[in-house]
Amino acid sequence: MSKQYTEDFTATVALEAVKGEMSLQEPAARYGVAAGQIYEWKQQLQQGAAQLFVRKNKADKNVRK
């Protein structure tokens, strides 16, 4: 049976991992989560971050790329 974590908890841990201020082992010990799991969350955050900035109105032609 796998543990389930809240979205807020997952985001907090993944953001710490993305910052790169510490190894994955440190937040793993602090939060009681396997370093491999934190690595997966970090990858998901990095791969999905662009979706946060998707324009709702795609008709806007004055958008910089």
Stockholm file with secondary structure:
# STOCKHOLM 1.0

chainA/1-65         MSKQYTEDFTATVALEAVKGEMSLQEPAARYGVAAGQIYEWKQQLQQGAAQLFVRKNKADKNVRK
#=GR chainA/1-65 SS CCCCCCHHHHHHHHHHHHHTSSCTHHHHHHHTCCHHHHHHHHHHHHHHGGGGGCCSCTTCCCCCC
#=GC SS_cons        CCCCCCHHHHHHHHHHHHHTSSCTHHHHHHHTCCHHHHHHHHHHHHHHGGGGGCCSCTTCCCCCC
//
